[in-house]
Amino acid sequence: MIQRWKGNESGAALMIVLFIVVLVSIVGTAMLSTTTYGLQNVVKTKKEQEEFYRAEGAIEIVLSEMSNYKNTSTGNSGPFAYLKDITNNTKTYRIGEKDVQVKITTDPVSISSITPNSSTKTIKVSLQANYVDSNQTNITRKMDFDVKVNADPLTKTKTAYGYVAPGHFDDKNQFKPGLRSSINAVDYQKVITDLGINWSNYTNSLGPNEIKNGDTYIFPAGITTLSSMSINGGNEIVKIPKGSIVYVQSISIGGSGNATSQLIIEGALITESITHDGNSVVIVNSGIIAKNYNGTANFVVDGKGEGIECSDIKGACSIINGTTASNTYKSTIDSSSINFSTNR
């Protein structure tokens, strides 16, 4: 009897061991399954985060392009000009070894037909970003916002060049083709009177001391008055930018040898006389009003010849046929309308 009882005890111990082994196996399998599932979730979450940030980055790129966009031929800038000029409403960017596309939609759809006026118009814009590969796309990041746009009429002088007594350059072909038609006689004295110009009051001058060989000199915004300006030497560049108005009684410009001097006019230049010698270029993107323009051989007159903005010479614009008007669009993103959303 005692031996039989001991045998039964051994069997019970074996059962306990087997039970523990099975229990540990079950627990281990459950833990392994949980760990594997958790790891899969971590990997999935990481991929989704990467996709989210890439989509977000692509939208940021489009917003930056909109904010910094400028059409140099029209002068229009900002979001509206960007939306009006783009030819493809889907942009693709390579971000972190993945191609991300941003689809741009607007309301009204035909934005090219919109002509803003002095009253503000609102354009609804939507940017939708996701992977180009539809099999890899799990997330779509979307941004909706309004663009406020208006256009101020910008009146310019009808002609780019106004002379009372053209010099002997009249017999030469020194002007860019098409610019010759912009040369018209104007009532020089009335322009001077209406602008309040009195040459005898101006004593400052610009010459070799201020404009050295190879230098670039840019006039500041507003009105600058001078008795004389000499651009003679070589490789100098003198620029009158937009918003800059220069009254100078006499101008002399010329180069030397292979060195060329340049005068670039994008604002307004009013002068009594210009002497334009060889190896020099006058680039007139806006306009010049001069009483006398004398030139010798080997000089060039180039540029767009669009005319002087009447806002720069309000008192005299009507005298020189300031009737050509264009619109410059101004636009901003309405920050209060911005709405982000994410679709998974």
TITI-703636 format. One record per residue (C-alpha): residue number from 1; x, y, z; residue in one letter. Coordinates in nm, 4 decimals, decimal comma, always signed. Each point is the difference from the previous one (the first is absolute). Example, Ala and Ser with C-alpha at 12.3 -4.5 7.8 and 13.67 -1.06 7.14 Angstrom:
<sites>
SITE   nr         x         y         z  rest
SITE    1   +1,2300   -0,4500   +0,7800     A
SITE    2   +0,1370   +0,3440   -0,0660     S
</sites>
This chain:
<sites>
SITE   nr         x         y         z  rest
SITE    1   +0,0000   +0,0000   +0,0000     M
SITE    2   +0,2797   +0,2400   +0,0856     I
SITE    3   +0,1759   -0,0628   -0,3347     Q
SITE    4   -0,3232   +0,0579   -0,1979     R
SITE    5   -0,0572   +0,3352   +0,1741     W
SITE    6   +0,3512   +0,1153   -0,0954     K
SITE    7   -0,0688   -0,0896   -0,3632     G
SITE    8   -0,3127   +0,2137   -0,0036     N
SITE    9   +0,2000   +0,2940   +0,1432     E
SITE   10   +0,2461   -0,0182   -0,2914     S
SITE   11   -0,2812   +0,0163   -0,2553     G
SITE   12   -0,1489   +0,3081   +0,1642     A
SITE   13   +0,3338   +0,1797   -0,0185     A
SITE   14   +0,0255   -0,0800   -0,3717     L
SITE   15   -0,3460   +0,1415   -0,0575     M
SITE   16   +0,0935   +0,3188   +0,1828     I
SITE   17   +0,3143   +0,0401   -0,2111     V
SITE   18   -0,1929   -0,0533   -0,3213     L
SITE   19   -0,2626   +0,2508   +0,1108     F
SITE   20   +0,2685   +0,2605   +0,0734     I
SITE   21   +0,1665   -0,0629   -0,3376     V
SITE   22   -0,3304   +0,0428   -0,1823     V
SITE   23   -0,0834   +0,3138   +0,1997     L
SITE   24   +0,3407   +0,1538   -0,0697     V
SITE   25   -0,0377   -0,0847   -0,3703     S
SITE   26   -0,3399   +0,1645   -0,0119     I
SITE   27   +0,1232   +0,3098   +0,1813     V
SITE   28   +0,3145   +0,0146   -0,2172     G
SITE   29   -0,2008   -0,0336   -0,3195     T
SITE   30   -0,2371   +0,2721   +0,1161     A
SITE   31   +0,2907   +0,2291   +0,0898     M
SITE   32   +0,1711   -0,0697   -0,3330     L
SITE   33   -0,3230   +0,0706   -0,1830     S
SITE   34   -0,0491   +0,3239   +0,1939     T
SITE   35   +0,3596   +0,1038   -0,0627     T
SITE   36   -0,0268   -0,0788   -0,3725     T
SITE   37   -0,3291   +0,1883   -0,0279     Y
SITE   38   +0,1469   +0,2920   +0,1913     G
SITE   39   +0,3063   +0,0031   -0,2251     L
SITE   40   -0,2226   -0,0051   -0,3070     Q
SITE   41   -0,1954   +0,2934   +0,1415     N
SITE   42   +0,3229   +0,1901   +0,0674     V
SITE   43   +0,1178   -0,0607   -0,3573     V
SITE   44   -0,3394   +0,0997   -0,1403     K
SITE   45   -0,0144   +0,3109   +0,2183     T
SITE   46   +0,3506   +0,0988   -0,1064     K
SITE   47   -0,0896   -0,0395   -0,3677     K
SITE   48   -0,3160   +0,2033   +0,0482     E
SITE   49   +0,1937   +0,2718   +0,1835     Q
SITE   50   +0,2545   +0,0124   -0,2814     E
SITE   51   -0,2773   +0,0201   -0,2572     E
SITE   52   -0,1782   +0,2693   +0,2017     F
SITE   53   +0,3118   +0,2171   +0,0290     Y
SITE   54   +0,0863   -0,0453   -0,3680     R
SITE   55   -0,3518   +0,1095   -0,0977     A
SITE   56   +0,0272   +0,2913   +0,2417     E
SITE   57   +0,3388   +0,0916   -0,1471     G
SITE   58   -0,1351   -0,0039   -0,3561     A
SITE   59   -0,2795   +0,2392   +0,1002     I
SITE   60   +0,2563   +0,2287   +0,1631     E
SITE   61   +0,1992   +0,0047   -0,3236     I
SITE   62   -0,3069   +0,1056   -0,2003     V
SITE   63   -0,0836   +0,2718   +0,2539     L
SITE   64   +0,3574   +0,1305   -0,0217     S
SITE   65   -0,0168   +0,0014   -0,3805     E
SITE   66   -0,3262   +0,1947   +0,0186     M
SITE   67   +0,1329   +0,2573   +0,2445     S
SITE   68   +0,3238   +0,0622   -0,1923     N
SITE   69   -0,1447   -0,0181   -0,3511     Y
SITE   70   +0,0442   +0,2970   -0,2319     K
SITE   71   -0,0707   +0,0306   -0,3695     N
SITE   72   +0,2768   +0,2291   -0,1227     T
SITE   73   -0,1777   +0,0795   -0,3259     S
SITE   74   -0,3251   +0,1190   +0,1622     T
SITE   75   +0,1180   +0,1078   +0,3439     G
SITE   76   -0,2714   -0,2113   +0,1646     N
SITE   77   +0,1090   -0,1914   +0,3084     S
SITE   78   -0,1290   -0,2141   +0,2838     G
SITE   79   -0,2499   -0,2872   +0,0209     P
SITE   80   -0,2470   +0,1302   -0,2589     F
SITE   81   +0,2679   +0,0555   -0,2657     A
SITE   82   +0,1329   -0,3509   +0,0719     Y
SITE   83   -0,3450   -0,1574   -0,0358     L
SITE   84   -0,0736   +0,2012   -0,3128     K
SITE   85   +0,3267   -0,0909   -0,1731     D
SITE   86   +0,0489   -0,3694   +0,0834     I
SITE   87   -0,0632   -0,2318   -0,2941     T
SITE   88   -0,0166   -0,3255   +0,1983     N
SITE   89   -0,2142   -0,0192   +0,3134     N
SITE   90   +0,1864   -0,3042   +0,1346     T
SITE   91   +0,3499   +0,0550   +0,1377     K
SITE   92   +0,2396   -0,2869   +0,0786     T
SITE   93   +0,2917   +0,0188   +0,2442     Y
SITE   94   +0,2660   -0,2505   +0,1016     R
SITE   95   +0,0052   -0,0094   +0,3803     I
SITE   96   +0,1972   -0,2614   +0,1943     G
SITE   97   +0,0300   -0,2385   -0,2960     E
SITE   98   -0,3752   +0,0141   -0,0607     K
SITE   99   -0,1957   +0,1874   -0,2675     D
SITE  100   -0,2727   +0,2131   +0,1543     V
SITE  101   -0,2624   +0,1749   -0,2098     Q
SITE  102   -0,2059   +0,3056   +0,0895     V
SITE  103   -0,3223   +0,0542   -0,1885     K
SITE  104   -0,1084   +0,3650   -0,0153     I
SITE  105   -0,3680   +0,0782   -0,0512     T
SITE  106   -0,1682   +0,3401   +0,0015     T
SITE  107   -0,3509   +0,1349   +0,0140     D
SITE  108   -0,0848   +0,1485   -0,2417     P
SITE  109   +0,1764   -0,2662   -0,2073     V
SITE  110   +0,0735   +0,2330   -0,2925     S
SITE  111   +0,2278   +0,2314   +0,1934     I
SITE  112   +0,1652   +0,1243   -0,3198     S
SITE  113   -0,3225   +0,1814   -0,0903     S
SITE  114   -0,0090   +0,2019   +0,3228     I
SITE  115   +0,0835   +0,3685   -0,0390     T
SITE  116   +0,0096   +0,1609   +0,3439     P
SITE  117   -0,0756   +0,3675   +0,0418     N
SITE  118   +0,0321   +0,2412   +0,2897     S
SITE  119   -0,2443   -0,2092   +0,2049     S
SITE  120   +0,1357   -0,3114   +0,1696     T
SITE  121   -0,0854   -0,3388   -0,1446     K
SITE  122   +0,0227   -0,3323   +0,1836     T
SITE  123   +0,1283   -0,3200   -0,1582     I
SITE  124   -0,0332   -0,3301   +0,1849     K
SITE  125   +0,3071   -0,2205   -0,0332     V
SITE  126   +0,0552   -0,3629   +0,0988     S
SITE  127   +0,3358   -0,1804   +0,0180     L
SITE  128   -0,0128   -0,3795   +0,0230     Q
SITE  129   +0,3274   -0,1905   +0,0539     A
SITE  130   +0,0726   -0,3739   -0,0113     N
SITE  131   +0,2433   -0,2513   -0,1481     Y
SITE  132   +0,0059   -0,0263   -0,3791     V
SITE  133   -0,0060   -0,3817   +0,0313     D
SITE  134   -0,3620   -0,0763   +0,0917     S
SITE  135   +0,1021   -0,3438   +0,1318     N
SITE  136   +0,2138   +0,1669   +0,2668     Q
SITE  137   -0,2415   +0,2760   +0,0926     T
SITE  138   -0,1678   -0,0324   +0,3382     N
SITE  139   -0,0250   +0,3676   +0,0915     I
SITE  140   -0,1295   +0,3071   -0,1827     T
SITE  141   +0,0822   +0,3380   +0,1522     R
SITE  142   -0,2261   +0,2853   -0,1039     K
SITE  143   +0,0086   +0,3772   +0,0483     M
SITE  144   -0,2871   +0,2345   -0,0882     D
SITE  145   +0,0330   +0,3777   +0,0046     F
SITE  146   -0,1166   +0,3223   -0,1642     D
SITE  147   +0,2089   +0,2320   -0,2130     V
SITE  148   -0,0990   +0,3673   +0,0119     K
SITE  149   +0,0871   +0,1842   -0,3206     V
SITE  150   -0,0464   +0,3459   -0,1442     N
SITE  151   +0,1615   +0,2073   -0,2715     A
SITE  152   +0,0876   +0,3665   +0,0053     D
SITE  153   -0,0017   +0,1753   -0,3378     P
SITE  154   +0,3575   +0,0940   -0,0849     L
SITE  155   +0,0129   +0,2851   -0,2488     T
SITE  156   +0,3172   +0,0552   -0,2001     K
SITE  157   +0,1149   +0,2564   -0,2494     T
SITE  158   -0,1050   -0,0936   -0,3480     K
SITE  159   +0,3521   +0,0332   -0,1363     T
SITE  160   +0,3341   -0,1054   +0,1455     A
SITE  161   +0,2020   +0,2834   -0,1539     Y
SITE  162   -0,0896   +0,3669   -0,0103     G
SITE  163   +0,2324   +0,2492   -0,1717     Y
SITE  164   -0,0469   +0,3600   -0,1019     V
SITE  165   +0,2977   +0,0044   -0,2356     A
SITE  166   +0,1360   -0,3432   -0,0950     P
SITE  167   +0,3712   +0,0063   -0,0737     G
SITE  168   +0,1873   -0,1376   -0,2965     H
SITE  169   -0,0503   -0,3593   +0,1228     F
SITE  170   -0,3180   +0,0388   -0,2038     D
SITE  171   +0,1954   -0,1034   -0,3078     D
SITE  172   +0,1487   -0,3132   +0,1573     K
SITE  173   -0,1428   -0,3419   +0,0824     N
SITE  174   +0,1079   -0,0069   +0,3637     Q
SITE  175   -0,3412   -0,0791   +0,1470     F
SITE  176   -0,1385   -0,3453   +0,0590     K
SITE  177   -0,2582   -0,0786   -0,2698     P
SITE  178   -0,3426   +0,1203   +0,1090     G
SITE  179   +0,1280   +0,2628   +0,2429     L
SITE  180   +0,0266   +0,2629   -0,2710     R
SITE  181   -0,3779   +0,0251   -0,0086     S
SITE  182   +0,0055   +0,1025   +0,3669     S
SITE  183   +0,1882   +0,3248   -0,0708     I
SITE  184   -0,2365   +0,2973   +0,0102     N
SITE  185   +0,0450   +0,3698   +0,0478     A
SITE  186   -0,1364   +0,1321   +0,3283     V
SITE  187   -0,0562   +0,3404   +0,1533     D
SITE  188   +0,3249   -0,0183   +0,1937     Y
SITE  189   -0,0355   +0,3352   +0,1748     Q
SITE  190   -0,3519   -0,0786   +0,1204     K
SITE  191   +0,1215   -0,3346   +0,1380     V
SITE  192   +0,2803   +0,1758   +0,1887     I
SITE  193   -0,2384   +0,2636   +0,1339     T
SITE  194   -0,2640   -0,2476   +0,1110     D
SITE  195   +0,2612   -0,2155   +0,1761     L
SITE  196   +0,1446   +0,3067   +0,1754     G
SITE  197   +0,3482   -0,0562   -0,1406     I
SITE  198   +0,2449   +0,2912   +0,0256     N
SITE  199   +0,3402   -0,1043   -0,1334     W
SITE  200   +0,1767   +0,2957   +0,1603     S
SITE  201   -0,0867   -0,1364   +0,3456     N
SITE  202   +0,1794   -0,3291   -0,0561     Y
SITE  203   +0,3723   -0,0050   +0,0771     T
SITE  204   +0,0787   -0,3658   +0,0746     N
SITE  205   +0,1619   -0,2180   -0,2632     S
SITE  206   +0,0977   -0,3627   -0,0584     L
SITE  207   +0,3253   -0,0821   -0,1720     G
SITE  208   +0,3185   -0,2094   +0,0174     P
SITE  209   +0,0349   +0,0609   +0,3742     N
SITE  210   -0,3376   -0,1600   +0,0706     E
SITE  211   -0,0280   -0,2391   -0,2964     I
SITE  212   +0,3296   -0,1802   -0,0519     K
SITE  213   +0,0933   -0,2455   -0,2735     N
SITE  214   -0,1799   -0,3287   +0,0494     G
SITE  215   -0,2348   +0,1400   +0,2667     D
SITE  216   -0,3777   -0,0400   +0,0170     T
SITE  217   -0,1787   +0,3125   +0,1222     Y
SITE  218   -0,3715   -0,0222   +0,0883     I
SITE  219   -0,2077   +0,3125   +0,0626     F
SITE  220   -0,2198   -0,0040   +0,3128     P
SITE  221   -0,3796   +0,0143   -0,0034     A
SITE  222   -0,1551   +0,3449   -0,0285     G
SITE  223   +0,1314   +0,3094   -0,1754     I
SITE  224   +0,3711   +0,0652   -0,0553     T
SITE  225   +0,1064   +0,3361   -0,1472     T
SITE  226   +0,3373   +0,0546   -0,1701     L
SITE  227   +0,1685   +0,2622   -0,2109     S
SITE  228   +0,2017   -0,2593   -0,1930     S
SITE  229   +0,0749   -0,3704   -0,0275     M
SITE  230   +0,3028   -0,1449   -0,1763     S
SITE  231   +0,0233   -0,3719   -0,0776     I
SITE  232   +0,3251   -0,0186   -0,1893     N
SITE  233   +0,2705   -0,2595   +0,0390     G
SITE  234   -0,1045   -0,3590   -0,0373     G
SITE  235   -0,2132   -0,2801   +0,1422     N
SITE  236   -0,1968   +0,2324   +0,2285     E
SITE  237   -0,3686   -0,0719   +0,0496     I
SITE  238   -0,2309   +0,2778   +0,1176     V
SITE  239   -0,3555   -0,1040   +0,0760     K
SITE  240   -0,3148   +0,2061   +0,0602     I
SITE  241   -0,2365   -0,2624   +0,1514     P
SITE  242   -0,3786   +0,0057   +0,0225     K
SITE  243   -0,1180   +0,2661   +0,2433     G
SITE  244   +0,3132   +0,2085   -0,0601     S
SITE  245   -0,0332   +0,3393   -0,1756     I
SITE  246   +0,3150   +0,1776   -0,1177     V
SITE  247   +0,0132   +0,3631   -0,1148     Y
SITE  248   +0,3431   +0,0734   -0,1491     V
SITE  249   +0,0797   +0,2998   -0,2194     Q
SITE  250   +0,2708   -0,1637   -0,2123     S
SITE  251   +0,1103   -0,3596   -0,0536     I
SITE  252   +0,3133   -0,1280   -0,1654     S
SITE  253   +0,0434   -0,3714   -0,0602     I
SITE  254   +0,2722   -0,1848   -0,1865     G
SITE  255   +0,2353   -0,2970   +0,0230     G
SITE  256   +0,3607   -0,0608   -0,0928     S
SITE  257   +0,1602   -0,2716   -0,2097     G
SITE  258   -0,1841   -0,3267   +0,0629     N
SITE  259   -0,1467   +0,1302   +0,3266     A
SITE  260   -0,3683   +0,0908   -0,0228     T
SITE  261   -0,1900   +0,2420   +0,2250     S
SITE  262   -0,3687   -0,0582   +0,0706     Q
SITE  263   -0,2889   +0,2171   +0,1163     L
SITE  264   -0,3080   -0,2069   +0,0909     I
SITE  265   -0,3275   +0,1881   +0,0449     I
SITE  266   -0,2993   -0,1678   +0,1650     E
SITE  267   -0,1305   +0,3041   +0,1861     G
SITE  268   -0,0137   +0,3562   -0,1382     A
SITE  269   +0,2767   +0,2095   -0,1537     L
SITE  270   -0,0552   +0,3689   -0,0807     I
SITE  271   +0,2946   +0,1822   -0,1516     T
SITE  272   +0,0857   +0,3058   -0,2052     E
SITE  273   +0,2695   -0,1656   -0,2092     S
SITE  274   +0,1616   -0,3385   -0,0579     I
SITE  275   +0,3283   -0,0530   -0,1793     T
SITE  276   +0,0279   -0,3644   -0,0934     H
SITE  277   +0,3459   -0,1028   -0,1202     D
SITE  278   +0,1526   -0,3251   -0,1269     G
SITE  279   +0,0172   -0,3328   +0,1865     N
SITE  280   -0,2983   +0,0804   +0,2171     S
SITE  281   -0,3510   -0,1360   +0,0399     V
SITE  282   -0,3130   +0,1694   +0,1291     V
SITE  283   -0,2665   -0,2550   +0,0936     I
SITE  284   -0,3383   +0,1665   +0,0282     V
SITE  285   -0,2575   -0,2349   +0,1500     N
SITE  286   -0,2196   +0,2923   +0,1071     S
SITE  287   +0,0581   +0,3431   -0,1580     G
SITE  288   +0,2093   +0,3145   -0,0466     I
SITE  289   -0,1086   +0,3627   -0,0373     I
SITE  290   +0,2806   +0,2081   -0,1501     A
SITE  291   +0,0350   +0,3334   -0,1752     K
SITE  292   +0,3030   -0,1062   -0,2039     N
SITE  293   +0,1478   -0,3437   -0,0711     Y
SITE  294   +0,3287   +0,0022   -0,1877     N
SITE  295   +0,1848   -0,3148   -0,0933     G
SITE  296   +0,3117   -0,1045   -0,1866     T
SITE  297   +0,0786   -0,3358   -0,1584     A
SITE  298   +0,0071   -0,3381   +0,1803     N
SITE  299   -0,2625   +0,0751   +0,2612     F
SITE  300   -0,3071   -0,2169   +0,0594     V
SITE  301   -0,3486   +0,0767   +0,1339     V
SITE  302   -0,1848   -0,3128   +0,1116     D
SITE  303   -0,2746   -0,1064   +0,2429     G
SITE  304   -0,3739   -0,0603   +0,0205     K
SITE  305   -0,1018   +0,3641   -0,0355     G
SITE  306   -0,3208   -0,0421   +0,2008     E
SITE  307   -0,0276   +0,3625   +0,1102     G
SITE  308   +0,0308   +0,1806   +0,3330     I
SITE  309   -0,2517   -0,0826   +0,2710     E
SITE  310   -0,2248   +0,3000   +0,0521     C
SITE  311   +0,0194   -0,0445   +0,3762     S
SITE  312   +0,3631   +0,1146   -0,0303     D
SITE  313   -0,0753   +0,3175   -0,1963     I
SITE  314   -0,3606   +0,0786   +0,0837     K
SITE  315   +0,0275   +0,3704   -0,0800     G
SITE  316   +0,1168   -0,0579   -0,3558     A
SITE  317   -0,1452   -0,3345   -0,1050     C
SITE  318   -0,2944   +0,1416   -0,1934     S
SITE  319   +0,2347   +0,2224   -0,2000     I
SITE  320   +0,1921   -0,2980   -0,1317     I
SITE  321   -0,3051   -0,2057   -0,0870     N
SITE  322   -0,0284   -0,1993   +0,3203     G
SITE  323   -0,2935   -0,2017   -0,1193     T
SITE  324   +0,1283   -0,3553   -0,0269     T
SITE  325   -0,1289   -0,1966   +0,2999     A
SITE  326   +0,0690   -0,3498   +0,1253     S
SITE  327   -0,0888   -0,1945   +0,3100     N
SITE  328   +0,2477   -0,1300   +0,2528     T
SITE  329   -0,1569   -0,2736   +0,2099     Y
SITE  330   +0,0494   -0,0044   +0,3740     K
SITE  331   -0,0961   -0,3130   +0,1909     S
SITE  332   +0,0342   -0,1538   +0,3451     T
SITE  333   -0,1037   -0,3208   +0,1730     I
SITE  334   -0,2774   +0,0619   +0,2506     D
SITE  335   +0,1501   -0,1614   +0,3109     S
SITE  336   -0,3373   -0,0206   +0,1756     S
SITE  337   -0,1312   -0,2315   -0,2724     S
SITE  338   +0,2728   -0,2648   +0,0215     I
SITE  339   -0,1312   -0,3496   +0,0726     N
SITE  340   +0,2143   -0,3159   +0,0193     F
SITE  341   -0,1367   -0,3547   -0,0194     S
SITE  342   +0,1491   -0,3491   -0,0293     T
SITE  343   -0,1646   -0,3043   -0,1557     N
SITE  344   +0,1245   -0,3503   +0,0880     R
</sites>
